[in-house]
């Protein structure tokens, strides 16, 4: 299992809406994540910087990357785009974080 961490930026004043839209996420999106080998996916908010910190355990980078091309992911990005920094394709601006310590 690969431990993956990354950060994204949420717009000021949009945390409540972002949280509401995730609770719960769409059933179809949850199914796609599970089918693509995603486990233990959590997103945290840093109040000081308004960054979101995401952590997921994934089966492979290839499966993780394939999620982006699914119809439900494209719809989700469009649905969430007004709440956060996005790229031209509506995907969240995301920066991978490198693991420097792990206690098993």
N, C-alpha and C positions, 0 to 999 in steps of 0.2 A: 504494500500500500504506500502510495506517495502522499506525503503531507504537503499541502499547497497553501500558501498564505499570500494575500495581496491586499492592496488598499485602493479605495475609490473615494471620490470627493462628493459630498452631498451639499446642495445649495443651502444657504442660510434660511432658517425658518421652515425647512421642508422635512425635518426629522419625523414629526408626528404622522404626516401623510405617508412617508416612506415606510415607517413601521406598520401603519395600518394596512398598506398594500401587501405586506409580507405575512400578515397574520389573519388568515392563512394564505400561503401562496396558492396559485391555481393548481388544482389536482393534476391537470395535464402537464404542467411544468414539473411538478414533483415527480411524476412518472418518468419523464424524460431524464431528469437528473439521476434517478435510481437506475434506469435502463443503461445509462452511460457510465455507470460505475462510481457515482458520487456517494460518499458516506460522511456522516458527522459534519455537516455543513453548518457553520455558524457565521453570523455577521455581527460585529460589535461597533459601537460609535464612540469616538473620542471627542468629548465636548469642547476641549480646548482648540482643536484644529478643524473640527467638523469633517474629519476623515472617517471613513468606514474601514474597518479591518475585517477581512474575511479569511476564514480558515475552513478548508475542506480536506477530507481524505479521499483520494481518487485512485482508481485502478490503473489508469494510464493517461499520459498527456494527450495521446491521440484521441481517446474517447472523450476527454474533457474538451478538447478543441472542436470536436464534431458537434457538440451541443449548440454552438453558435449558428450552425447552418439549419437547425430545426425551425419549423414554422412557429412553434410556440415560443421559442427563445426570441425570435425576431419580433413577435407580438409583445412579449414581455419588455424587451428593450424599448419599444415604442411607448408602451404604457408607463414606463419609469423615467423616460428621458427628460421630462420637464423638472424632475426632482434632483438631478445630479449632473455632473460634468460628463459629457458624452463625446464620442467620436462622430465623424460624418455619417457612419452607418447606424447610428443610435446606440452602439455598444458603449458601455461605461468606460470612461478613461480609467485604466487600471494599471497599477504598478506592482509587479511581482516582488515579494519580499524573500530574502534569502535566510534560511534557517542558520542560526549561529549556536543554538543549544537545544538539546532534547533530552529529557529524562524519561526513560521507558520503565 
